Amino acid sequence: MGSNQDDRDIVLFLGAGFSCDVGFPTMAMFGDDSKAELRALREQSDRKTSAMLRDAGRVFTAFQEYCRRGAGKVSLDAGNMETVFCIAEAMSEAEFNPVIDLASGGENTLRDGLQGEPLTFPADSLLKQIQIWLWDIYQGFPPLNGKHPRYAKVRPRVYEEFLQFLNGDPWRQRTTVLTTNYDLVVEYYTWAMNQFKCGYPFAEGYDYITLKAGPTTWGTYLNTPCDESNPFHESDVLLLCKLHGSVNFFELPSGGGPRLGICDDTAEKGQTVGNSLIPPYAPPPGHESLIPEGTRNTRPAIFAQDAIWSLRERYGESLVPAIIPPTYAKLQRQPWLRRTWNRAFRAIKEAKLLIFIGYSMPESDGFMRAMIQGALAARSDPDPGPEVFVVNPFKTPGDQAGERDEQLIRYTSLFPRLGGKDPKGIVREKFVDAWQKGLIQEIFESKH
């Protein structure tokens, strides 16, 4: 049965804190994961993408050091990925080319023979190198990667249960998921749990073209909720809006057609993408999976590290991950991104229930705040607005008792009804703990 977009009265907003316990870094944790990944790549030579990704990692690390030099002059957290990404975007928009020392990227030589001396780095090239590096960090799926540094600590069972719940009736038809995350946590677990498939608010051939990292006969983990003749139609799938792009999204050269490509194929154990062999399913210690046995050895082909090499071989060397900084310039780039934000705006405008999970409401993304304000301001009077819940531990590094919690202040200033002593809408828990205590289920079921 198809669903009308007006039936969707729940908006679920997922930030980096949502994906943390499946092994992905938050923005503040990104620096440590970045260093660990670069160390691992230095020892790796059997992947076709190894040299390209090492170069991207060195450039990112060198640009971080460039940003740190400014920390004495202005408030600046160079360890936060969003901050560094936004600075690079601002330089690109201003057509300012920074002078960076590639030796500070961790090695004395690059593949092209540079010796690490400071050089003027084209801002557009810098931005593309950062996009490639972010792709590498968020593309590998920790629960399926026994070499991931946090593999033994990931908690995938909660995500399996949550996506199974979210794809049940009536939540699948009623929910629009908005996320700033680049990873495929929602897409993978939605597909893996009994072959549900989520979809984006796009029409194939109108907004995007399908990309294949492997043979055209390989299956898909996605559903397209639109069709070219009626691009705004939504079928009975979980609707997902990736507000900052995704590791399976790629920018294509302008040529009259869509500028977005989406890699949607699946690979099975024993198959290869480039030089990346798809390994068998090996769950983290102590994990009893709910994923059907026949699905466990199949995964999105984009999880293979050589997937980007394979895509570039097939679709051209200019293919770049469509990973977008949290800045005001982002909507200038692509019509597909405007479509995503348009659908997100309308979802918030029509929502009866608005749930934020693991989203810090960062100062760097003032555009997100403006979208929420605009969408709620557009609601007709005397509509009181949606009921708002925030699931977040609201703890930041270095917090002391009695210190103001800046993340919480940003929420209560945006949603005044969240203020006051022990407000109903604030759930001070990490996602996994809130789920295991039944708190998230209670929020949804209050609107049954």
Residue, then its C-alpha position, 0 to 999 in steps of 0.5 A: m500500500g502506498s502512503n501519502q506524504d501527509d500521513r507522515d507526522i513523525v520526524l526523527f532527527l539523527g545526529a552523530g551520537f546516534s551512530c557512536d555505539v556502532g563504532f562511528p566517531t562523533m565530530a569531536m572524536f573524529g581526530d583520534d579515528s582519523k589518526a588511527e586510520l592514517r596509521a593503518l593505511r601506511e601499512q596497507s598496499d594491497r588496495k587499489t585506493s590505498a595511495m589515494l586515501r593516504d594522500a587525502g589523509r595527509v592533506f586533511t591532517a596537514f590542514q588541521e595543523y594549519c587551522r591549529r596555528g590560528a587557534g591563538k588568534v580566534s576561538l577554534d577547535a581544530g580537533n572537531m571535523e565540522t570546524v575544519f570542514c567548514i573552514a575549508e568550505a569558506m576558503s573555497e567559496a572565497e577562492f582563497n588558497p591556503v599555504i599548508d605544510l604537507a610534512s605535517g600530514g605525517e610523512n615526508t613524501l607524497r605519491d607525486g614526489l612532494q617533499g613536504e615543503p609548504l605550498t599553496f594548495p588550491a582550495d577546491s582541491l583541498l575540499k575534495q581531498i577532505q571529502i575523500w578522507l571523510w568518505d574513507i572514515y565513514q565508509g567502512f562499517p565497524p560491525l562488519n570490519g574485524k580490523h576496526p579499532r572499536y570493533a570489539k566494543v560496538r553494540p549492533r544488537v540495539y540498532e537491529e532492534f531499533l530499525q526493525f521497530l521503525n520498519g514495523d506498522p505504522w511507524r514506517q509509513r508515518t516517519t521521515v528520518l532526517t540525518t546529518n550523518y554520512d554513514l549507512v547505519v539506517e540503510y544497512y540495518t533497514w535492509a538487513m532486517n527482513q529485507f526492508k528497504c528505505g528510500y530517499p526523496f529522489a526520482e531515478g533519472y530525474d534527481y540521480i542515476t544509479l551507480k554500480a561498484g560491481p556487475t550490474t547483476w548484483g542486488t540492491y539495498l535501497n528502494t526508490p520512493c519516487d518515479e520519474s513521472n511523479p517525482f514527489h510520490e512516496s511509497d510504503v518505505l521508510l523515508l530518509c533525508k541525508l542533509h549533508g550527503s552520504v558515503n554512497f552519494f557521488e558528485l558527477p560531472s555536469g553533462g545535462g543529466p543529474r549531477l548525483g550518483i547513488c551506489d546501491d548494489t550489494a556484494e556477497k562473501g567471496q566476491t571482490v570490488g577492486n582488490s577488496l575481498i568481501p569477507p564472511y560475516a563475523p559478529p563482534p564478541g558476544h553479539e547474537s544477531l537478529i539479521p537472517e542467516g541468509t543475509r549476514n554475508t551480504r552487504p552494500a558494495i560501497f563498504a568495500q574500500d576499493a569501491i571508490w576506485s571501481l566507481r572512478e574506473r567506470y564513471g570517471e576520475s572526477l567522481v567525488p563523494a557527495i559529502i557536504p559541509p554544514t554551511y550556508a553555501k551547501l544548497q548552491r551546489q546541487p538540485w538534489l540537495r535542495r530537494t532533500w532540504n525541501r522535503a525535510f522542511r515540509a516534514i518538520k512543518e507537518a510534524k506532530l512529533l519531533i525527536f532528536i537523537g544524538y544531535s548536538m545542534p552545533e553552532s557551525d550549522g546555523f543553517m539547520r537551526a534556521m530551517i527548523q525555525g522557518a518550518l515551524a514559523a510556517r505552521s498556521d495559527p493556532d497550531p501549537g507546534p510538534e511535541v519535541f523530545v531530545v535524546n542526548p546525554f548532554k555531556t561534553p569533555g571537561d564538563q564540571a558540576g554546575e557548568r552551563d551545558e551549551q548543547l542543552i542551552r542551544y535546544t532550550s533557546l530554540f524550543p522554549r517549552l523544553g526549559g524548566k526543571d526536569p522537562k518532559g522532553i529531555v531524555r539524558e541518555k545515550f541512544v543505546d541506553a535510552w532504547q534498552k530502557g524502553l524510553i524511545q519506544e515510549i515516545f513513539e507509542s505515545k503517538h500511536 
